[in-house]
């Protein structure tokens, strides 16, 4: 009798990334606010030093498995709070 062996958890790098970056879709806090909070924490924590270009909305949308407009909302919040600046044609950058 053969037994099915379950694949090793997170053997696939993309699956590991998606699991780590998964958002709480049932949370009271909106997904755009969750992304905003994560990006702000990374900016304040030094992962994105002042002047560093932030990942594009497309890249972040793929990372967090959301629509790019959700990420755009998060980026606009960061700009409004002074944590990021937007340079037309270049993208978003961590503010200093």
One Martini backbone bead per residue (centre of mass of N, CA, C, O) as a GRO file, in nm:
protein
   96
    1UNK     BB    1   0.093   0.039   0.025
    2UNK     BB    2   0.056   0.362  -0.053
    3UNK     BB    3   0.195   0.676   0.044
    4UNK     BB    4   0.141   1.000   0.087
    5UNK     BB    5   0.363   1.265   0.040
    6UNK     BB    6   0.412   1.554   0.160
    7UNK     BB    7   0.515   1.839   0.087
    8UNK     BB    8   0.732   2.060   0.156
    9UNK     BB    9   0.717   2.330   0.323
   10UNK     BB   10   0.809   2.591   0.127
   11UNK     BB   11   0.976   2.493  -0.123
   12UNK     BB   12   0.861   2.725  -0.265
   13UNK     BB   13   0.950   3.044  -0.289
   14UNK     BB   14   0.680   3.179  -0.362
   15UNK     BB   15   0.516   3.048  -0.138
   16UNK     BB   16   0.681   3.174   0.090
   17UNK     BB   17   0.631   3.467   0.016
   18UNK     BB   18   0.321   3.464   0.024
   19UNK     BB   19   0.296   3.374   0.317
   20UNK     BB   20   0.454   3.608   0.449
   21UNK     BB   21   0.280   3.842   0.272
   22UNK     BB   22   0.017   3.789   0.379
   23UNK     BB   23  -0.297   3.903   0.416
   24UNK     BB   24  -0.567   4.008   0.612
   25UNK     BB   25  -0.871   3.969   0.458
   26UNK     BB   26  -1.059   3.970   0.742
   27UNK     BB   27  -0.989   4.232   0.835
   28UNK     BB   28  -1.061   4.548   0.940
   29UNK     BB   29  -0.819   4.624   0.801
   30UNK     BB   30  -0.715   4.730   0.527
   31UNK     BB   31  -0.500   4.644   0.282
   32UNK     BB   32  -0.379   4.924   0.234
   33UNK     BB   33  -0.304   4.967   0.536
   34UNK     BB   34  -0.120   4.722   0.566
   35UNK     BB   35   0.083   4.812   0.353
   36UNK     BB   36   0.150   5.082   0.472
   37UNK     BB   37   0.260   4.973   0.744
   38UNK     BB   38   0.489   4.802   0.623
   39UNK     BB   39   0.636   5.028   0.471
   40UNK     BB   40   0.678   5.221   0.707
   41UNK     BB   41   0.845   5.023   0.877
   42UNK     BB   42   1.074   4.998   0.664
   43UNK     BB   43   1.150   5.292   0.658
   44UNK     BB   44   1.196   5.335   0.969
   45UNK     BB   45   1.401   5.073   0.980
   46UNK     BB   46   1.598   5.109   0.701
   47UNK     BB   47   1.531   4.947   0.437
   48UNK     BB   48   1.450   5.251   0.333
   49UNK     BB   49   1.630   5.484   0.264
   50UNK     BB   50   1.674   5.786   0.186
   51UNK     BB   51   1.599   5.786  -0.168
   52UNK     BB   52   1.472   5.520  -0.202
   53UNK     BB   53   1.330   5.311  -0.409
   54UNK     BB   54   1.032   5.185  -0.442
   55UNK     BB   55   0.835   4.963  -0.519
   56UNK     BB   56   0.617   4.898  -0.733
   57UNK     BB   57   0.288   4.844  -0.763
   58UNK     BB   58   0.319   4.582  -0.920
   59UNK     BB   59   0.513   4.436  -0.730
   60UNK     BB   60   0.339   4.464  -0.472
   61UNK     BB   61   0.087   4.323  -0.586
   62UNK     BB   62   0.227   4.050  -0.622
   63UNK     BB   63   0.326   4.008  -0.331
   64UNK     BB   64   0.014   4.064  -0.200
   65UNK     BB   65  -0.221   3.986  -0.383
   66UNK     BB   66  -0.321   4.256  -0.541
   67UNK     BB   67  -0.431   4.537  -0.653
   68UNK     BB   68  -0.272   4.818  -0.761
   69UNK     BB   69  -0.475   5.021  -0.627
   70UNK     BB   70  -0.413   4.934  -0.338
   71UNK     BB   71  -0.117   5.027  -0.343
   72UNK     BB   72  -0.164   5.321  -0.428
   73UNK     BB   73  -0.304   5.400  -0.168
   74UNK     BB   74  -0.064   5.346   0.018
   75UNK     BB   75   0.132   5.544  -0.120
   76UNK     BB   76  -0.040   5.800  -0.077
   77UNK     BB   77  -0.027   5.791   0.231
   78UNK     BB   78   0.280   5.821   0.255
   79UNK     BB   79   0.290   6.098   0.123
   80UNK     BB   80   0.090   6.251   0.312
   81UNK     BB   81   0.290   6.181   0.571
   82UNK     BB   82   0.610   6.193   0.463
   83UNK     BB   83   0.748   5.896   0.387
   84UNK     BB   84   0.702   5.988   0.085
   85UNK     BB   85   0.785   6.036  -0.263
   86UNK     BB   86   0.680   6.171  -0.579
   87UNK     BB   87   0.810   6.101  -0.914
   88UNK     BB   88   0.747   6.165  -1.211
   89UNK     BB   89   0.848   5.874  -1.392
   90UNK     BB   90   0.995   5.720  -1.125
   91UNK     BB   91   0.836   5.730  -0.843
   92UNK     BB   92   0.888   5.605  -0.526
   93UNK     BB   93   1.029   5.755  -0.223
   94UNK     BB   94   1.206   5.779   0.044
   95UNK     BB   95   1.202   5.979   0.302
   96UNK     BB   96   1.414   6.218   0.506
   0.00000   0.00000   0.00000
